[in-house]
Amino acid sequence: MLARKHDGTYRMCIDFRKLVQYAKKDAIPLPRTDDLLEALGKAQWTVMPFGLTNGPASFTRLMNLALSADSGLIWTHYLVYLDDIII
C-alpha cells in the first residue's frame, strides 16, 4: 500500500507479517563495536536497512560468503555488521 509522508509525498509500505511467521529464526554472533570502530578509522560507511526477520543475519552471512571471509580481507579491507557493509 502507499502511505502519505509528512511532506505530502508517498512511500510504499509492505506488510511482511505473513511471510515472517514462516521464517526460521537465525542468529549470527555480532562483532564487538569497539573492534569495528577501531578498524574503521576515519572511513565513511553507508547503511542498508532491512525489514524482514533474519534480514541482518542473512545479509551478514551472505556478504561474508560473497566477499570471501577466508580471504583474510575481513577486518582489514571490509567489515559486515548487521545490515551494513563497510569497505
N, C-alpha and C positions, 0 to 999 in steps of 0.2 A: 504494500500500500504506500501511498505518498503521504507524508506528513509535512505540514507547513512549519517552516523555521521562523524564528523571531523577526528576521529581516523580510519575510514575505515569500522567500523562495521555498522550493520544495526539496525534500530529501526522501530517498527510497528507504523504507523500513521493511525488513524481512523477519518474520516470526519463525525461529528455528526450534521452538519448543518441542514439536512433534519429532523432529529429527534427533534432537538431543536426548530424548527419552530412550532411544535405542542405542545410543553411543556407549561403548565400553569405556569406563574411566581409565585414564592413562596418567602416568606420572613420570617425571624425569628430575633428577636432582638439580637444584639451582646452584649456579656458581656463587661464590662469595662476592658481595657487592664491592668490597674494598679491593679485591683482586681485579675485578672488571675495571674499576676507575683507575687503578694504578696502570693497568695495561693500556688504557685509552690515552693517557697523557692529555694532549691538547687536541685530539682528533674530534671531528664532528660526527654525528650519527643521526639516523632517521628511524622513526618508529612506524611499524606496520601493524595496525590494530586487527585483532580477530574477535569475533563474537560467538564462535561455536565452542561447545565443550571440547576439550582436548586441543583446541587450536594452537595455543602456545607450545604445549609439549610436542605435538605432532610437527609443528613448524621447526622447533629446535632440533628434533631428531632428523628431520628431512634435510635441513640446512647443514648439519654436521656430516650427514652422509654425502650430500651433494658436493660440499666443499672439502671432502675427504679429511675428516678429523684426524686420521692416522698419518697425514702428510707432514705433520709437525708444524703447520702454519697456524693452528689454533693457539690463541693467547699471544702470538707474535704478530700476525697479519690480519686476523679476524677474530671476532667474538660473536657468539649467538647467545642471546639472553631472552627467554620467553618469546616475545614476538618481534625482537629487534635483531638486525644483523649490523655489526659494526666492522667496517673494513678499513 
